[in-house]
Amino acid sequence: MRGIDLEVQAGEVFAFLGPNGAGKTTTVEILEGYRKRSGGEVTVLGEDPEKAGREWRERIGIVLQSGRLDPYLTVRESLGLYAGYYRAPRPIDEVIALIGLEQKADVRASKLSGGQQRRLDVGMALVGDPELLFLDEPTTGFDPSARRQAWDAIAGLRELGKTVFLTTHYMDEAQRLADRVTIIADGEIVARGTPEDLGDRESQPATIRYREGEREVSVETTTLVQTLHELTGAALARGEDLDGLEVTRPSLEDVYLELTAPPEEASVAEDGPAGEAPK
Amino acid sequence: MSSLALVAHQFRYDQKAFWRNPAAVFFTVMFPVVVFLILAVVFDGSTVAVDGGVEATTYYVPAIMALSVISATMQTLAMTLVIAREDGRLKRGRGTPMPAWVFIAGRIGNSIVVAVLMLALLAAIGGALYSVPFPWSHLPELLLTLVVGAASFCCLGIALTAAIPSQDAAAPIVNALLLPLYFLSGIFIPEDELPGGVIDFANHFPVRPFFEAFFSAYVPGAGNAIAWHELTVVGIWGVAGLLLAIRFFRWTPRSG
C-alpha cells in the first residue's frame, strides 16, 4: 500500500470501500494496532496504535472480519464476559436491546443464525461503550435478510453518536450506511466523497440507446439534452419512431467498478497508450 | 476490576464453557474413569512387580491420575486454544483492554481445577471399589508433584499450539504425541511387562517421570515419597515449554 491518507471525523460513519485484496483489512488492522506499518504516521484517538495500551483499548471496539463466537456461551454470557474486561461497560440488557436479541438473550451462540451471530459480535464490540468502532466487512457472505439485520444494527450506532470505521466491498452497503466513503483499489485511494457525489456522476457521459430496424444504436454523450433533442427531432422529421429508446446514466455501481478495475482494463477504457498504463 | 478479580472473572466463564463442551468433558473426565475401570477389571487380582509388588488396582490409580492431569492441562489447553485461535476469538480478546496474561491465567486455572477434581474422583473410585488407600500422610508430596506436573504440562500444551496449524489438526497431533507415551510409560501396560529399553527411552520424555513421581507420592513404599530426580526432569520440560510458548504462541488465526 502507498499514499493512504485518511481522516475520519468524530461521530461520522466512514466507509472504506474496495474490492477483495485492495488492502482494506491491512489498513484497518494497522489502525486497530494488530499490525505494524512499514512507514507513515497513524494517529487514532490521539495515540499511535502500535504503542497504545489498555487506556486506549477502553475507547475502541473491534468487529473482526471473521470472528466466530464461543459456541457454549449464551448471548448474555458472551456480553457479560466482555463487559468484565472494561472499566465502565454499558449495561448488558441495554446492549441486548441495541442489537435486537432480546428473544435470544439466553440462547447459546452456536444456536444463533449467521445474522444474529454477527449482531452479537457487534454487541461484544459495543459493550465497553467505545467512542470508535471498527467494523471489517460486517456482512460478507450474508443472505439478504441477515444483511438487513446487520445494517439496522450498524445504523443504530450513528444514533449513539459513535464514530464508525467500516470496511466493505459492497457499494450499496457504503451508500446505505456511510456519511463519507473512500474507495481503495490495489493499495491506493482512487476516490473519496459523500455517497451522493462520489465519482462525480452528474458530469459522466450518459448513454442513449435505441433500435434502427435490426441495428442497435448506442450514443454516448456529455451534452445529453442537446443530443436527445437532435435525435428525436430528426426522427420526428422523418415521421419515424425511435424503438426501444432509453437513456442511462452510470450507477454508483458502474462508477465503483470503473474506479476499481485492474490497471490494464482501465487504460483500455480510457483509450490511453498501453505502454503508459500506471503501475 | 483488579487483576485478580479479572482472572477470577475469566476463570468463571472458562469453567462454564468447559463443562458445556461435550468433547472436553468426555476426553478429560469420562475417558480416564472408563480406562481406569477397564484396566482395574482386567488386571484385578494380579500384582505388578514394582517396589516389591503392588496390586494392579493400586498401580492404576496414580497411573490414570497422571493421565488425567496431562489430559486436563496439556491436552485441553492445546485443543481449546487452537480452536479459539482459529475462530478468531483470541484475536478478538486481544482487541480489548484485558491483559494477555489474564486470559492465559484463567485458562490455566480452569485446567488445574479440573485436574484436582479428577484426582478426587479417581481417588474416590479407587478407594470405594478397590480399597486403594488415599495417602493422607503424604498430601504435601502429592500436592507438590501435582503443582510441578500441572504447571509443566500447561506450558507444554500452550507451546504445542504453535505446532498445530488448524482446528482439524489439533486432536490428531495431540493424540499422536500422548498416546504412544502413555503406552511406553507404563500407564496402560504395567511397567513390569515392558522391556527395560522402553522405560529407559520413555524416561527422556515428561510423561514417564511425572507418572513415577506421582506413583512415589501416592504409593509410598520403602522409597522416598518425593521423587526429586523425576520432578526435575518434568520441570525442565516445563521450562522448555514455557520458553517455546513465550517465543512462538500466536493470537491470530494461522489459516485464512
HADDOCK unambig.tbl for C-alpha pairs under 7 A between the chains (distance, minus, plus):
assign (segid A and resid 54 and name CA) (segid B and resid 97 and name CA) 4.68 0.50 0.50
assign (segid A and resid 57 and name CA) (segid B and resid 95 and name CA) 6.79 0.50 0.50
assign (segid A and resid 57 and name CA) (segid B and resid 96 and name CA) 5.60 0.50 0.50
assign (segid A and resid 57 and name CA) (segid B and resid 97 and name CA) 5.01 0.50 0.50
assign (segid A and resid 58 and name CA) (segid B and resid 96 and name CA) 6.95 0.50 0.50
assign (segid A and resid 58 and name CA) (segid B and resid 97 and name CA) 5.70 0.50 0.50
assign (segid A and resid 62 and name CA) (segid B and resid 95 and name CA) 6.57 0.50 0.50
assign (segid A and resid 66 and name CA) (segid B and resid 88 and name CA) 6.79 0.50 0.50
assign (segid A and resid 67 and name CA) (segid B and resid 87 and name CA) 5.95 0.50 0.50
assign (segid A and resid 67 and name CA) (segid B and resid 88 and name CA) 4.75 0.50 0.50
assign (segid A and resid 67 and name CA) (segid B and resid 89 and name CA) 6.33 0.50 0.50
assign (segid A and resid 68 and name CA) (segid B and resid 87 and name CA) 5.08 0.50 0.50
assign (segid A and resid 68 and name CA) (segid B and resid 88 and name CA) 6.20 0.50 0.50
assign (segid A and resid 68 and name CA) (segid B and resid 89 and name CA) 6.53 0.50 0.50
assign (segid A and resid 69 and name CA) (segid B and resid 89 and name CA) 6.63 0.50 0.50
assign (segid A and resid 72 and name CA) (segid B and resid 17 and name CA) 5.26 0.50 0.50
assign (segid A and resid 72 and name CA) (segid B and resid 20 and name CA) 6.06 0.50 0.50
assign (segid A and resid 72 and name CA) (segid B and resid 21 and name CA) 6.75 0.50 0.50
assign (segid A and resid 73 and name CA) (segid B and resid 17 and name CA) 6.24 0.50 0.50
assign (segid A and resid 81 and name CA) (segid B and resid 13 and name CA) 6.72 0.50 0.50
assign (segid A and resid 84 and name CA) (segid B and resid 9 and name CA) 6.97 0.50 0.50
assign (segid A and resid 85 and name CA) (segid B and resid 96 and name CA) 6.85 0.50 0.50
assign (segid A and resid 85 and name CA) (segid B and resid 97 and name CA) 6.15 0.50 0.50
assign (segid A and resid 85 and name CA) (segid B and resid 98 and name CA) 5.28 0.50 0.50
assign (segid A and resid 86 and name CA) (segid B and resid 97 and name CA) 6.53 0.50 0.50
